[in-house]
Amino acid sequence: MTPLQFTLAILLLLCTPGPTNTLMALGGYARGWARALPLIGGELGGYLLVIVPVATLAAPFFQAYPQASLIAKIAAVLWVLYLSIRLWASTKKTDEASGQISIRQVFVTTVLNPKALIIALVIMPHGNLMTLSPWLLLFAGLVLFAANGWIIVGSLMRGARGFEIKPVVIRRVAAVCLLLFAIILASSSIQSLA
């Protein structure tokens, strides 16, 4: 995967609404932009706790069995397509959460977020920590960018009285983003066959 493909795949995944992003937006709404910035540390820490061990320890297995990496990518493509279709067809209304969002809540939510495993197994290159360092640095910058964006969205909604985004619009936009992400994953899988 090239740095541009990596960046696009990570940004699409990080910009897709999900549990961590919801907490970041709610944190921005509850605290305002500046006071919610420390939440980014919880998100980045949660992602790194999953990504680093999986990408470094799983590397020998994927080197010994390259078909396993391809199977993981195909499974991820199918899962993301399933999530996209399910999200598009969803008719459930989202409940508004209230209360303060803590760094610990963001950290735990991110550790349990399936996006972390998708990043570790499918997007992040595999190897030792030295090999991963530039990719992890780029990833950290992208997390900082995307998380900041979600906080800004939440803080802007705080000041916008009478402005409401319907949940169906949020779900449809998220579904399209997931579909785009599945296409990027599929093209990466096809390229690895060549």
Phi and psi in degrees as GROMACS dihedral restraints (atoms count N, CA, C in turn):
[ dihedral_restraints ]
;  ai    aj    ak    al  type     phi  dphi    fc
    3     4     5     6     1   -77.7    20    10
    4     5     6     7     1   162.4    20    10
    6     7     8     9     1   -57.7    20    10
    7     8     9    10     1   -35.9    20    10
    9    10    11    12     1   -66.9    20    10
   10    11    12    13     1   -45.2    20    10
   12    13    14    15     1   -61.8    20    10
   13    14    15    16     1   -42.1    20    10
   15    16    17    18     1   -59.1    20    10
   16    17    18    19     1   -49.2    20    10
   18    19    20    21     1   -60.2    20    10
   19    20    21    22     1   -46.8    20    10
   21    22    23    24     1   -64.0    20    10
   22    23    24    25     1   -43.6    20    10
   24    25    26    27     1   -63.2    20    10
   25    26    27    28     1   -45.2    20    10
   27    28    29    30     1   -64.6    20    10
   28    29    30    31     1   -45.5    20    10
   30    31    32    33     1   -63.5    20    10
   31    32    33    34     1   -41.3    20    10
   33    34    35    36     1   -61.2    20    10
   34    35    36    37     1   -41.4    20    10
   36    37    38    39     1   -68.8    20    10
   37    38    39    40     1   -45.1    20    10
   39    40    41    42     1   -71.4    20    10
   40    41    42    43     1   -25.0    20    10
   42    43    44    45     1   -90.3    20    10
   43    44    45    46     1    -7.4    20    10
   45    46    47    48     1   -76.5    20    10
   46    47    48    49     1   128.7    20    10
   48    49    50    51     1   -56.5    20    10
   49    50    51    52     1   137.5    20    10
   51    52    53    54     1  -163.0    20    10
   52    53    54    55     1  -171.0    20    10
   54    55    56    57     1   -63.9    20    10
   55    56    57    58     1   -43.8    20    10
   57    58    59    60     1   -66.9    20    10
   58    59    60    61     1   -45.7    20    10
   60    61    62    63     1   -62.9    20    10
   61    62    63    64     1   -35.3    20    10
   63    64    65    66     1   -62.5    20    10
   64    65    66    67     1   -43.7    20    10
   66    67    68    69     1   -64.1    20    10
   67    68    69    70     1   -38.4    20    10
   69    70    71    72     1   -64.4    20    10
   70    71    72    73     1   -43.7    20    10
   72    73    74    75     1   -65.4    20    10
   73    74    75    76     1   -41.2    20    10
   75    76    77    78     1   -65.7    20    10
   76    77    78    79     1   -36.0    20    10
   78    79    80    81     1   -63.2    20    10
   79    80    81    82     1   -42.4    20    10
   81    82    83    84     1   -63.7    20    10
   82    83    84    85     1   -38.3    20    10
   84    85    86    87     1   -67.0    20    10
   85    86    87    88     1   -45.2    20    10
   87    88    89    90     1   -75.7    20    10
   88    89    90    91     1   -38.4    20    10
   90    91    92    93     1  -103.5    20    10
   91    92    93    94     1   -22.0    20    10
   93    94    95    96     1    88.9    20    10
   94    95    96    97     1   164.7    20    10
   96    97    98    99     1   -59.3    20    10
   97    98    99   100     1   -56.8    20    10
   99   100   101   102     1   -63.0    20    10
  100   101   102   103     1   -42.5    20    10
  102   103   104   105     1   -75.0    20    10
  103   104   105   106     1   -16.2    20    10
  105   106   107   108     1   -91.8    20    10
  106   107   108   109     1   -11.5    20    10
  108   109   110   111     1   -55.4    20    10
  109   110   111   112     1   -36.6    20    10
  111   112   113   114     1   -60.2    20    10
  112   113   114   115     1   -20.0    20    10
  114   115   116   117     1   -61.9    20    10
  115   116   117   118     1   -25.6    20    10
  117   118   119   120     1   -61.4    20    10
  118   119   120   121     1   -35.3    20    10
  120   121   122   123     1   -60.7    20    10
  121   122   123   124     1   -38.6    20    10
  123   124   125   126     1   -65.5    20    10
  124   125   126   127     1   -41.1    20    10
  126   127   128   129     1   -66.2    20    10
  127   128   129   130     1   -48.9    20    10
  129   130   131   132     1   -62.9    20    10
  130   131   132   133     1   -42.6    20    10
  132   133   134   135     1   -61.3    20    10
  133   134   135   136     1   -41.0    20    10
  135   136   137   138     1   -64.1    20    10
  136   137   138   139     1   -44.3    20    10
  138   139   140   141     1   -63.0    20    10
  139   140   141   142     1   -46.5    20    10
  141   142   143   144     1   -66.0    20    10
  142   143   144   145     1   -33.5    20    10
  144   145   146   147     1   -60.9    20    10
  145   146   147   148     1   -32.5    20    10
  147   148   149   150     1   -88.6    20    10
  148   149   150   151     1   -47.2    20    10
  150   151   152   153     1   -66.8    20    10
  151   152   153   154     1   -47.1    20    10
  153   154   155   156     1   -60.9    20    10
  154   155   156   157     1   -52.5    20    10
  156   157   158   159     1   -65.1    20    10
  157   158   159   160     1   -39.5    20    10
  159   160   161   162     1   -67.3    20    10
  160   161   162   163     1   -45.2    20    10
  162   163   164   165     1   -69.6    20    10
  163   164   165   166     1   -31.6    20    10
  165   166   167   168     1   -86.9    20    10
  166   167   168   169     1   -41.2    20    10
  168   169   170   171     1   -80.5    20    10
  169   170   171   172     1   -28.4    20    10
  171   172   173   174     1   -81.3    20    10
  172   173   174   175     1   -12.7    20    10
  174   175   176   177     1   -56.1    20    10
  175   176   177   178     1   -47.8    20    10
  177   178   179   180     1   -61.4    20    10
  178   179   180   181     1   -36.1    20    10
  180   181   182   183     1   -64.5    20    10
  181   182   183   184     1   -45.4    20    10
  183   184   185   186     1   -69.2    20    10
  184   185   186   187     1   -30.1    20    10
  186   187   188   189     1   -70.4    20    10
  187   188   189   190     1   -39.1    20    10
  189   190   191   192     1   -72.1    20    10
  190   191   192   193     1   -32.7    20    10
  192   193   194   195     1  -129.6    20    10
  193   194   195   196     1    79.1    20    10
  195   196   197   198     1   -60.7    20    10
  196   197   198   199     1   -25.3    20    10
  198   199   200   201     1   -64.9    20    10
  199   200   201   202     1   -29.2    20    10
  201   202   203   204     1   -64.5    20    10
  202   203   204   205     1   -38.2    20    10
  204   205   206   207     1   -64.1    20    10
  205   206   207   208     1   -42.8    20    10
  207   208   209   210     1   -64.1    20    10
  208   209   210   211     1   -41.5    20    10
  210   211   212   213     1   -62.7    20    10
  211   212   213   214     1   -41.2    20    10
  213   214   215   216     1   -62.6    20    10
  214   215   216   217     1   -40.5    20    10
  216   217   218   219     1   -66.3    20    10
  217   218   219   220     1   -42.7    20    10
  219   220   221   222     1   -64.1    20    10
  220   221   222   223     1   -42.9    20    10
  222   223   224   225     1   -61.4    20    10
  223   224   225   226     1   -40.8    20    10
  225   226   227   228     1   -65.2    20    10
  226   227   228   229     1   -41.4    20    10
  228   229   230   231     1   -59.7    20    10
  229   230   231   232     1   -47.2    20    10
  231   232   233   234     1   -63.5    20    10
  232   233   234   235     1   -41.1    20    10
  234   235   236   237     1   -64.0    20    10
  235   236   237   238     1   -44.8    20    10
  237   238   239   240     1   -66.8    20    10
  238   239   240   241     1   -38.5    20    10
  240   241   242   243     1   -61.9    20    10
  241   242   243   244     1   -43.8    20    10
  243   244   245   246     1   -59.2    20    10
  244   245   246   247     1   -45.9    20    10
  246   247   248   249     1   -62.7    20    10
  247   248   249   250     1   -38.7    20    10
  249   250   251   252     1   -62.9    20    10
  250   251   252   253     1   -47.8    20    10
  252   253   254   255     1   -63.7    20    10
  253   254   255   256     1   -43.7    20    10
  255   256   257   258     1   -63.8    20    10
  256   257   258   259     1   -41.5    20    10
  258   259   260   261     1   -66.9    20    10
  259   260   261   262     1   -41.1    20    10
  261   262   263   264     1   -62.6    20    10
  262   263   264   265     1   -40.9    20    10
  264   265   266   267     1   -85.4    20    10
  265   266   267   268     1    -7.9    20    10
  267   268   269   270     1   -63.3    20    10
  268   269   270   271     1   137.6    20    10
  270   271   272   273     1  -116.0    20    10
  271   272   273   274     1     3.6    20    10
  273   274   275   276     1   -71.4    20    10
  274   275   276   277     1   146.5    20    10
  276   277   278   279     1   -95.3    20    10
  277   278   279   280     1   141.3    20    10
  279   280   281   282     1   -85.3    20    10
  280   281   282   283     1   138.4    20    10
  282   283   284   285     1   -87.1    20    10
  283   284   285   286     1   145.3    20    10
  285   286   287   288     1   -80.7    20    10
  286   287   288   289     1   131.6    20    10
  288   289   290   291     1   -90.2    20    10
  289   290   291   292     1   151.9    20    10
  291   292   293   294     1  -128.9    20    10
  292   293   294   295     1   172.8    20    10
  294   295   296   297     1    94.5    20    10
  295   296   297   298     1   173.0    20    10
  297   298   299   300     1   -80.2    20    10
  298   299   300   301     1   142.7    20    10
  300   301   302   303     1  -100.3    20    10
  301   302   303   304     1   127.4    20    10
  303   304   305   306     1  -101.9    20    10
  304   305   306   307     1   160.5    20    10
  306   307   308   309     1   -60.4    20    10
  307   308   309   310     1   -39.5    20    10
  309   310   311   312     1   -61.7    20    10
  310   311   312   313     1   -42.9    20    10
  312   313   314   315     1   -61.4    20    10
  313   314   315   316     1   -42.8    20    10
  315   316   317   318     1   -64.6    20    10
  316   317   318   319     1   -43.2    20    10
  318   319   320   321     1   -60.1    20    10
  319   320   321   322     1   -52.1    20    10
  321   322   323   324     1   -64.2    20    10
  322   323   324   325     1   -42.5    20    10
  324   325   326   327     1   -60.9    20    10
  325   326   327   328     1   -40.6    20    10
  327   328   329   330     1   -69.3    20    10
  328   329   330   331     1   -40.0    20    10
  330   331   332   333     1   -59.6    20    10
  331   332   333   334     1   -38.7    20    10
  333   334   335   336     1   -85.9    20    10
  334   335   336   337     1    -7.0    20    10
  336   337   338   339     1   -71.1    20    10
  337   338   339   340     1   126.9    20    10
  339   340   341   342     1   -60.6    20    10
  340   341   342   343     1   -20.2    20    10
  342   343   344   345     1   -59.1    20    10
  343   344   345   346     1   -35.3    20    10
  345   346   347   348     1   -61.6    20    10
  346   347   348   349     1   -44.0    20    10
  348   349   350   351     1   -68.9    20    10
  349   350   351   352     1   -37.6    20    10
  351   352   353   354     1   -62.0    20    10
  352   353   354   355     1   -43.6    20    10
  354   355   356   357     1   -63.2    20    10
  355   356   357   358     1   -45.8    20    10
  357   358   359   360     1   -67.0    20    10
  358   359   360   361     1   -40.9    20    10
  360   361   362   363     1   -88.6    20    10
  361   362   363   364     1   -30.3    20    10
  363   364   365   366     1  -112.5    20    10
  364   365   366   367     1   -42.8    20    10
  366   367   368   369     1   -94.2    20    10
  367   368   369   370     1   -48.1    20    10
  369   370   371   372     1   -67.9    20    10
  370   371   372   373     1   132.7    20    10
  372   373   374   375     1   -60.7    20    10
  373   374   375   376     1   156.1    20    10
  375   376   377   378     1  -106.9    20    10
  376   377   378   379     1   143.8    20    10
  378   379   380   381     1   161.9    20    10
  379   380   381   382     1  -164.2    20    10
  381   382   383   384     1   -79.3    20    10
  382   383   384   385     1   172.8    20    10
  384   385   386   387     1   -62.6    20    10
  385   386   387   388     1   -34.5    20    10
  387   388   389   390     1   -64.9    20    10
  388   389   390   391     1   -41.4    20    10
  390   391   392   393     1   -65.0    20    10
  391   392   393   394     1   -37.4    20    10
  393   394   395   396     1   -79.4    20    10
  394   395   396   397     1   -18.7    20    10
  396   397   398   399     1   -50.2    20    10
  397   398   399   400     1   -50.2    20    10
  399   400   401   402     1   -64.3    20    10
  400   401   402   403     1   -35.4    20    10
  402   403   404   405     1   -69.4    20    10
  403   404   405   406     1   -38.3    20    10
  405   406   407   408     1   -67.3    20    10
  406   407   408   409     1   -36.7    20    10
  408   409   410   411     1   -64.7    20    10
  409   410   411   412     1   -45.2    20    10
  411   412   413   414     1   -61.7    20    10
  412   413   414   415     1   -43.4    20    10
  414   415   416   417     1   -59.5    20    10
  415   416   417   418     1   -45.1    20    10
  417   418   419   420     1   -59.9    20    10
  418   419   420   421     1   -41.5    20    10
  420   421   422   423     1   -63.5    20    10
  421   422   423   424     1   -38.5    20    10
  423   424   425   426     1   -69.2    20    10
  424   425   426   427     1   -37.0    20    10
  426   427   428   429     1   -63.7    20    10
  427   428   429   430     1   -44.8    20    10
  429   430   431   432     1   -58.0    20    10
  430   431   432   433     1   -44.9    20    10
  432   433   434   435     1   -63.5    20    10
  433   434   435   436     1   -52.6    20    10
  435   436   437   438     1   -67.0    20    10
  436   437   438   439     1   -43.9    20    10
  438   439   440   441     1   -63.4    20    10
  439   440   441   442     1   -40.3    20    10
  441   442   443   444     1   -60.2    20    10
  442   443   444   445     1   -40.2    20    10
  444   445   446   447     1   -60.9    20    10
  445   446   447   448     1   -43.6    20    10
  447   448   449   450     1   -65.8    20    10
  448   449   450   451     1   -38.1    20    10
  450   451   452   453     1   -64.3    20    10
  451   452   453   454     1   -42.2    20    10
  453   454   455   456     1   -62.9    20    10
  454   455   456   457     1   -42.8    20    10
  456   457   458   459     1   -57.5    20    10
  457   458   459   460     1   -47.2    20    10
  459   460   461   462     1   -62.8    20    10
  460   461   462   463     1   -42.3    20    10
  462   463   464   465     1   -70.4    20    10
  463   464   465   466     1   -32.2    20    10
  465   466   467   468     1   -68.6    20    10
  466   467   468   469     1   -36.7    20    10
  468   469   470   471     1   -66.7    20    10
  469   470   471   472     1   -28.0    20    10
  471   472   473   474     1   -61.7    20    10
  472   473   474   475     1   -38.8    20    10
  474   475   476   477     1   -89.5    20    10
  475   476   477   478     1    -8.6    20    10
  477   478   479   480     1   -95.6    20    10
  478   479   480   481     1    92.7    20    10
  480   481   482   483     1   -76.6    20    10
  481   482   483   484     1   135.3    20    10
  483   484   485   486     1    79.7    20    10
  484   485   486   487     1     0.5    20    10
  486   487   488   489     1  -101.2    20    10
  487   488   489   490     1   124.4    20    10
  489   490   491   492     1  -136.4    20    10
  490   491   492   493     1   130.8    20    10
  492   493   494   495     1   -95.8    20    10
  493   494   495   496     1   125.9    20    10
  495   496   497   498     1   -68.5    20    10
  496   497   498   499     1   139.6    20    10
  498   499   500   501     1   -56.6    20    10
  499   500   501   502     1   -32.9    20    10
  501   502   503   504     1   -64.4    20    10
  502   503   504   505     1   -34.9    20    10
  504   505   506   507     1   -66.7    20    10
  505   506   507   508     1   -44.0    20    10
  507   508   509   510     1   -60.8    20    10
  508   509   510   511     1   -44.8    20    10
  510   511   512   513     1   -63.8    20    10
  511   512   513   514     1   -41.6    20    10
  513   514   515   516     1   -66.9    20    10
  514   515   516   517     1   -41.8    20    10
  516   517   518   519     1   -63.1    20    10
  517   518   519   520     1   -42.9    20    10
  519   520   521   522     1   -62.6    20    10
  520   521   522   523     1   -39.6    20    10
  522   523   524   525     1   -63.1    20    10
  523   524   525   526     1   -41.7    20    10
  525   526   527   528     1   -65.4    20    10
  526   527   528   529     1   -41.7    20    10
  528   529   530   531     1   -61.5    20    10
  529   530   531   532     1   -41.8    20    10
  531   532   533   534     1   -63.7    20    10
  532   533   534   535     1   -40.0    20    10
  534   535   536   537     1   -62.2    20    10
  535   536   537   538     1   -44.4    20    10
  537   538   539   540     1   -61.0    20    10
  538   539   540   541     1   -41.2    20    10
  540   541   542   543     1   -63.1    20    10
  541   542   543   544     1   -41.6    20    10
  543   544   545   546     1   -61.9    20    10
  544   545   546   547     1   -37.9    20    10
  546   547   548   549     1   -65.1    20    10
  547   548   549   550     1   -42.0    20    10
  549   550   551   552     1   -63.6    20    10
  550   551   552   553     1   -43.5    20    10
  552   553   554   555     1   -62.2    20    10
  553   554   555   556     1   -42.8    20    10
  555   556   557   558     1   -63.8    20    10
  556   557   558   559     1   -42.3    20    10
  558   559   560   561     1   -65.5    20    10
  559   560   561   562     1   -36.8    20    10
  561   562   563   564     1   -63.8    20    10
  562   563   564   565     1   -39.2    20    10
  564   565   566   567     1   -66.5    20    10
  565   566   567   568     1   -40.8    20    10
  567   568   569   570     1   -65.9    20    10
  568   569   570   571     1   -41.1    20    10
  570   571   572   573     1   -63.2    20    10
  571   572   573   574     1   -34.3    20    10
  573   574   575   576     1   -70.3    20    10
  574   575   576   577     1   -19.8    20    10
  576   577   578   579     1   -76.5    20    10
  577   578   579   580     1   -27.3    20    10
